[in-house]
């Protein structure tokens, strides 16, 4: 763990019954970085995120969040999360963009307290930040998949997190919107100073935007700069993925 | 009718109770519908019936016990709601199985207590289909207390309940005590069902919780608007239903539900017209 790291996983293992999913992982996230977490299905990416979020507890090893052991960590608003399932919400749910984004402040405000003008202003600011200000009072079900995903990012941003974790957020989003989505993430990282951990299968694109790439398949096969990842041989990639792989770069 | 309302306490109690349940049933119904728990209201209403039958049985067989059926119904309903939550946590992948279990359990117990109390009587019929003359002064005060409690809790926990309803996983991850709040909500539901039964009846109470919401869902923009529209529709259905039930001398439960269905059909028609115009 270095001075810059805000998340640190040390010697982490996790199994679902007898199946080992993560095997002695050491992984750190540095402040200000944009990490693309890649790897095959079932390689343990979502499990790793659930461990960081405290949803699962590791079988062995230790996790520290913002220099605190996870067991003592209370300031969860520092971590924003956009799940794989966000987009599979009930499309008929009659909630406006404003109402959905406001749920990002619920736990920050706390019980028996109400939204103030200041909270309402920060909700509108988060919506503006993701470029959805035209749709503040539109029902979320009427928006496209890409727009909905932006709303969920705004929901995570409204509590002003220092780290934003996104678990395959572009599943079901059309190509044009995926490109705009990556540009938004790039902006959040560069101009808003938010640290990003993005789980994705889109290796070609993430290597263009991320500052770091980590490849996970039960163990951490690679963690370094995108340029170095692209230099990996087909044999090394195939070893990480467990089957034959060639890296293809594209702009979408 | 206004003269009758002034003259007869029972009629005044019924109408005031109607106003209250016209607010609280659709208010909770909004959360029930969006969380896809509509059938829970049916399950709980049948458990409430078992409680009422139990109360009537005690009243008949042990005359020294003074337990109004509303209270035994309330107790059964709350216990039933806690039992539903237990079942839902046991059958995590088949949570809906809790509803037929609780519904059939409720009907089974009702049959037993009704038989032990020597069969059907008018009072029981009132609870099945609702009545325009069933509400005593004591019952009205209990229902008023329940209504104040429900509105207060929804007001205090609105943002948590909304977050939980929209995305349960996100609510849990962000540190909201989902389980406890859900339990509180389901207990409130049980109270509202037991309170509404005297007017709407066991068999139709879930309709008052869901039909106004189904109608407002078609035209509302946003959740809050849907909630207030549902209350307006619920209130309209209860008032028209009670008045027409009084004049036609029929149980108000039926007329309330028919009016609620008419409102639903009108909103569906309005939406279609709006789409065609666009």
Contacts between the chains, C-beta under 8 A, distances in Angstrom:
chain1	res1	chain2	res2	distance
A	53	B	173	5.8
A	55	B	172	8.0
A	55	B	173	6.6
A	76	B	173	7.9
A	76	B	174	6.6
A	76	B	175	5.2
A	77	B	174	7.9
A	81	B	170	7.5
A	81	B	173	5.9
A	83	B	169	6.4
A	83	B	170	7.0
A	83	B	173	7.9
A	85	B	169	6.5
A	86	B	167	7.4
A	86	B	170	7.6
A	89	B	166	7.0
A	89	B	167	6.2
A	90	B	34	7.3
A	90	B	36	7.6
A	92	B	217	7.5
A	93	B	34	5.8
A	93	B	165	8.0
A	93	B	166	6.2
A	93	B	223	7.9
A	94	B	34	7.5
A	94	B	217	5.7
A	94	B	220	5.4
A	94	B	221	7.5
A	94	B	222	6.4
A	94	B	223	5.7
A	94	B	225	7.9
A	94	B	226	4.8
A	95	B	162	7.9
A	95	B	166	5.9
A	95	B	222	6.3
A	95	B	223	4.9
A	96	B	221	6.4
A	96	B	222	4.0
A	96	B	223	7.5
A	98	B	222	7.6
A	99	B	162	7.0
A	99	B	166	7.9
A	99	B	222	5.7
A	99	B	223	5.4
A	99	B	224	7.3
A	100	B	166	6.5
A	102	B	159	7.3
A	103	B	159	7.6
A	103	B	162	6.7
A	103	B	163	4.1
A	103	B	166	5.9
A	103	B	167	7.0
A	103	B	170	7.0
A	103	B	171	7.6
A	104	B	174	7.6
A	105	B	159	8.0
A	106	B	159	4.8
A	106	B	160	6.0
A	106	B	162	7.8
A	106	B	163	4.3
A	106	B	171	7.4
A	106	B	174	6.7
A	106	B	176	6.3
A	107	B	163	8.0
A	107	B	174	4.4
A	107	B	175	4.3
A	107	B	176	5.4
A	109	B	159	7.0
A	111	B	156	7.8
A	111	B	157	7.6
A	111	B	160	7.1
A	112	B	156	5.8
A	114	B	159	7.6
A	115	B	159	7.2
A	137	B	221	6.5
A	137	B	222	6.8
A	138	B	221	7.9
A	139	B	221	6.1
A	139	B	222	6.8
A	155	B	170	7.8
